[in-house]
Amino acid sequence: MTIQVGERIPAATLSYLKDGVQTIGTEDLFAGKTVVLFAVPGAFTPTCSARHLPGYVDQLEALKGKGVDRVVCMAVNDPFVMDAWRNSQNVPEEVYMLADGNAAFAKALGLELDASKFGMGVRAQRFALVAKDGVVTHLHVEAPGEFKVSSAEAVLAAL
């Protein structure tokens, strides 16, 4: 079942690269903060690289101005891929680039996507959510093949 507005973010562990592979639990990531989490089907994929991630980088200060403490990009990739994508896109350290390597968090949210027919296995759907102290206040899930409601601009308008 897909997570809904008003529900608490489920417990999960995500990873990132900084002096080796590190992990962060969702409890720590969301506790006491207003967090925008956006998920992409895959690092380096066309829409994700050309529009989704760059939009959040471009709108980082505007999001902070609306009270957002953290902006998190998540993909079902490994932390090495997420770090390479960060570097190729010149993403500032302020944007958390987190790997959900086995799609455990995407599945816990009920927002996984079976991309097996494209040779990509299970991935995260394209979505964005806002959570305050771990409780979802906004949820924007894209229809298959769309890029409208999960953009940085759409999230800003909702805030």
Secondary structure, 3 states (H helix, E strand, C coil): CCCCCCCECCCCEEEEECCCEEEEEHHHHHCCCEEEEEEECCCCCHHHHHHHHHHHHHCHHHHHHCCCCEEEEEECCCHHHHHHHHHHHCCCCCEEEEECCCCHHHHHHCCEEECHHHCCCEEECCEEEEEECCEEEEEEECCCCCCCCCCHHHHHHHC
